[in-house]
Amino acid sequence: MKTDKELLQLILDNIKEGFSNPDYNCDGLCLVVLFIIDEITLDERMKLNTYLKKYLPRHKKDDYCWIPGKLEPRIKWLNEQINKL
């Protein structure tokens, strides 16, 4: 099973492609998880979901922690989390 750090790195590695792929219409971190769904097991998805629920900042707009579609704050947060682990 991948570690939290490996799972966050996987999101970081795929976030730009996920946000730019019109088939996925990604505009938040949670949707990037759908983009990588074939690369992680069900247990890893559950583990990642638990991590995101615990550590994502409070939602500021609707169900988003940051302005929908803005990459920079998401990339910054992912890097900070990865560096902490």
N, C-alpha and C positions, 0 to 999 in steps of 0.2 A: 504494500500500500504506500502511495506517495505521502510524503510529509506535507504539513501545511505550507512550508516554504516552497516545496516543489509545485504544489497546486497553484499557489499565488504566482509563481514564476511562469507557469503554463498560461495563466490568464494574461499576464503581462506580455508574454511572447506572442499572443494571438489578438490582443486588444485592437491594434490598428487595423488588422485584416477584418476582424469582426465588425468594427464600426464602419468600414468602407465597403463591406459586402452587402449589396442591395437585397440579396436573398434572405438575410438575417435581420435587417433593419435594426441593428444594435444601436442603442442609445444609452445603455447603462451597463454596469458590471455584471449584473445578474444574467443579462442576455448573452454576454460573452461566454458564460458557462454553457449555454446551448450550443455555441459555436464549437466548443471543445468536447462535447458530450461523448463522442466516439473515442476520445483519448483517455477517459477516466472511467473507473468502475462505478457501480451504484454506491458502494460504500465510500468511495472517494468523493462522490457528489454530495452525499450526506455530510461527510466531514467538512467539505468546503462550505456547504450551506450553513453549518453550525458556526464555522469561523466567521463567515461574513455577517451573520446575524449578531454575533457577539462583538465584533470589532468595527464594523462600518459606522461612520458618523451618523448622528441622528438625521432622519429624513428632513430635508428642507423644503422640497417642493413635490407635492403628490407623493409618489413612492420612491423618489430619487433623493440621493444624498447630495448630489451636485446637479448643476443645470444639465438636463438631458442632452446627450450628444457631445458634450465637452470632454475631450480626452485628457487634457493636461492635469486636472485635479485627480482624476482616477489613476493616471500613471504615477503621479507624485505619491498618492496614498499607497499604491501597490509597492512602490520602491521602499517607502518608509516601513511598511509591514515586513517585507522581505528582509530588510536590514536588521530589524528587531529580532528575527528568528535565527 
